Amino acid sequence: MHDALYYDKKGEGIVCNLCPHLCTISGGKTGFCGVRKNVDGVLKSLVYGRPVAVNADPIEKKPLYHFLPGSKAFSIGTVGCNLACLHCQNWDISRARPRQDSPMIAPDEIVRLALDRGCKSVSYTYNEPTVFYEYMTDIAGLARKKGLKNVIVSNGFINPEPLNKLCRLIDAANIDLKAFDDSFYKTVCSGRLEPVLDSLKIIKAAGVWLEVTNLIIPGRNSDKDKIRDMCRWITKALGIEVPLHFTAFYPCYKMTDINATPASMLEEARRIALDEGIKYVYVGNVYSAGGGNTYCPECKALLVERIGYGIRVVGLKDGCCGECGARIAGVWG
């Protein structure tokens, strides 16, 4: 076990200040996430150095489409999560509980493995990286010294103080904005919307490259007016150059009674976002004729062609459109 950050003592218990749940944890118990434990009045991380998923992934899998395209991200995740989404696609690790006999991989070993495998970044992903905050920040500091970038794939359900510190260590983030509806967050995810919106604004203001994903579940968060409201909020609070990914739901975990998202529903969401002025809007998890490509928002020239996780840069030169010269937002090299 490893000492955890961001907590206060409260009588014989502990209040964890890492995320908006603000769990009060009595002796010997864990918080909502299941991986931060009160041990004799000290908050401990049960997952420090104990990843359960380690892979070299395409950066496009995160998904990040405007950040070092075609590169590999050394991706790690542990068990645990601070939300409890009924549709979780990684529920086998997010709902699992830590085992102290699982193999350890120290932060410097993660960095060495990333370099050995030719990765340009380390990605904290698979489960919610907030719950392995101490492990993540220790790796990120070492990775940066070795010239690696740091990427989080997160639900954004984290308090401002730890997030601001994290933003000094990371280079890119994809945040899962699950719905533009607080009731959805409460009933489907056991969370709240407002802290996620606050996190998005903090990340953007910190200068971290930001992309947003919205997984659309038919009949649950697919209302067109809500999608339009979300797009309008993004344009106002984050700007029109933040890429937005609409991705397809497939029945899993506790939502096996809902059909997969049809491609037509994602295409309609994409049209709404483009109509609201967002420059870069993508469709994922389904086949889409052109919905995964990057086009110049000015002259509509094809810049990056994507088929699955394979990419072909065809019209992008030094971060600009090769046809009209317009600057294309992103981190291209």
N, C-alpha and C positions, 0 to 999 in steps of 0.2 A: 504494500500500500504506500501511497505517496501523498504528502501533504497537499491539500487543495487550497485554492485561493478564494477570496470573496465570500466571507461569512462573518457573522457576529454571534457571540454567545448570548443566549437568552435563558436565564435561570439555569436549569440543568440541561437545556437543549441548545440547539444551534439553528440560526436562520441563515440559509444559503442565499446569497445575493447574486449568484451568477445569472439566473434567468428570472423572468417575471413571475414564475410560480412562487418565489420567495418561501420555499418550503421550511417549515419549522420541524427539525429532525431531532427526535429524542435519542438517548444513548443506545447504541447498537443498531439503530435503524438507518435506512437510506431514504433519500428524497424521491420525488416523483420519477426521476430518471433511472433510479435503481443502481446507480454507479458512484454515488457520492454519499459517504457514510460517516455518521458521528461515532468516532472511536475515542472514548474517554474524554469527550469535550473538544476533540480536534477533528475537523472535517478532512476526510481522506478520499482520494480518488482510487477507485478499485480497478481502473482500466489503464492507468499510466503504464506505458511500455508493453501493453498487451493487445496489439491489433489482431483482429480475427479475419480481416480481408486485406490482402496486399497484392497489388497488380500494377503493371505498367499499362495504362489506358491511353487511347487517343484523347486529346483535350476536347475534341468534339463530343465525347460521351458525357461530359459534365452537365449540361451542354454549355460550352463556351465557343462561340463562332467568330468572335472578333478578338481573340487573344491567342497569339502564337499558333495560327492554324497549321495543322499537319504535324504538330509536335506531340510528344508523349508526356503524360503526367504520371508520376509515381503516386499511386492512389492508396490511401490507407483508411481503415475504419475500425472501430471497436464495437462492443455491444452497448446497448442503452440508447435512450432518446428522451428528450424533455417534452415531446408531444406523443400522443397515442392515436395516430390517424387510423381510422377504420379501413382505409384503402392502402395502407402501407405496402409498398412493393418490396421492401427489405425487412419485413416483420420478423423474419427468422433471426436477425441479429439485433434489430432495434428493440425487440421485446424480450430478448434473452437476458440472462443475468450473468454477471462476471464469475469466472472461475480462476482462483488463484494458482491453479496448476497449469494454466495455459502458458505457452512459450512467450518469453519476453524478447522484444527487439528494442534496444536502446535508441534514443534520438540520433546519435551519431551513426549508428548502423543503418537507420532509415536513409540518411543523407548519402551514405556510401552506396547503398543499393540503388538509389535514384541515379547517381552519377554513373555507376557501372552499367546500368540499363539504357543509358543515353537519353534520359529524360531531361526536359528543360524546366520542369516544375515539380513540386510536391503538392498533391491534392488531398485535402481532408474531406472525406466523402463517405458514401455507403450508409453510415448512420449519421446522426447529428453531431458534428464536430464540437459544438458547444460543450457537450458532456465530457469530452476528453480535452478540455481547454488547456490544462497544464502541459500535457504531452504535446499537443499541437504547437503551443507557443515555444516550447523548448526546441522542437524540431525546426520550426520556422526560423528561429534565430540562427541556428547552425546552417540551415539551407541557404539563407541569404548570404552568409559569409563565403559560401562556396559557389556563389553565382547562380543559384537556383531561384526561381520564382515560387511563390506560395499562393495556393488557390483554395478557397473554401466553397463547398456546396452545402448550403445551409437552409434551415427553415426560418432563420432570422429572429428566432424567439430567444433573445439574449438581452441583458440589461445594458444600458448605455456605457457605464464605466468599463466593464471588461471588453465591450465591443470597441470602444475608442482605443484601448491599448492594443487589441488585436489588429486594428486597421493600420497600425504602424509597422506591422510585420507581414501583411498580406498584399498581394499585387492584383488579385482578381477574385471576384465572387459571383456565384450564381445563386440567387435567393429564390426559393420556392414560395411564391405568393399564392397560397392555396385557394383563396377566394376573396372577393371584395365584399365580404359579408361576415360580420362578427358572429352571427348565430351559427354559421357553418363551422367557424373555428371552434366554437364552444361544443357543439353537438358531435362533430365528426373528428375533430383533432384534439379536443381537451385543451384548447388554448384560447388566445384572443388575437384579434386583428391589429389593434392599435400598436402594440409593441413591435410588430413586424414592419408596419409602415414607418415607425420611428427608426428602426434599424436600417431600412433602405435609404432614408434620408442621411443618416450618419455615414454610411458607407460611401454614398455618392459625394458628400461634402468632404470626405477625407481624401478624395482623389484616387480611390481604389477603382480599377476597372469593374463595372457592374453590368450583369445581365440578369434578366428576370424570367422565371418559368412559371407558367400557369397550367397545371394539369386539369383538363376539363372532364368532369364526370357528368354524364347525361342525367338531367333532372335534379342534380344536386347543386352544381355551381355553374350551370350552362346558360343561365338567363342572359339574354342579349343586352338588356338594359344594365345589368350588373357588370357585364364585361365592358360595356361602353363607359360606365362610371369608373371602372378600374383604369382603363386607358386614358381617360381624361385626367385622373389623379397622377398617373405616371408622367404625362406630358407636363403637368404643372409642377409637380414636386421633384421629379428626377430629370426631366428633359426629353426631347424627342429623339435623341441619339442613343438612348439606352435600349439595346436589343431585347425584344420580347419573344419568348418561345411559348407557343401553345402546343401542348403534348397530349397524346391520347391515353386515356385510362383503359386498363384491362382488368377484368374481374379478379380479385385476389383478397386474401386475408378475411376480413369480415364484411366485404362488399362483393360477394360472388353472385349476388342476385341482380346485379346491374350490368347491362350490356356494355360492351366496349364502345368507346367514342367513335362515331363514324367520321371519316375524313371530311365529309361535307360540313360537319359542325365546326371542325378546326379551321377549315377554309373560310367559313363565315366569320369566325372570331378574328382571323387574320385581316379580312376585309374591313371589319370594324376598326381595328387598331390602325390600319393604314389610313382610313378615312379620318381618324382623329389626329393624324399627323405624325405618328411614330414612324421613323424612317426605316427601321430594320425589324421585320416581323417574320417569324419562322414557324413552321409546322413540323412536329416531330412524333416519333413512335408509329407513324403510318406512312404509306407511300403518298407522296404529294408531288405533282408535276411542277417543280420549281419552288415549292414551299420551303425547301432546305437550302436554297441558293442565296448568295448575297448579290444584290444588284445595286448599281449606283442610284441613289435617290434623286439625282439631278437628270441624268440622261438615260437611265434604265439599262445601261450596259451590264452584261454579266461579268461579275468580278471573281466570285468563288463558286465553283460548282461542287455540290456535295451529293454523294450517293451512299447512303448508310453512313459509316464513319470514314469513308474514303473521300478525299477532297482533291480538287484540281484548281489551282490558282490560275485564272486565265486573263484577267484584265486589271489586276491590282499592281501598281508600281509605286514602291516607297510610300505606301499608305494612302495613295491617291488613285482615282479612276484613271485608267490608261487612255480613255477616250476623251473625257472632258476636263480632267485635272482636278475634279472636286475631291476635297479631303474626305476620307472615309474613317469614321470614328472607330478606334480600336487600338490594340497593341499588336503590331504586325511583325515585329522582329526584335 
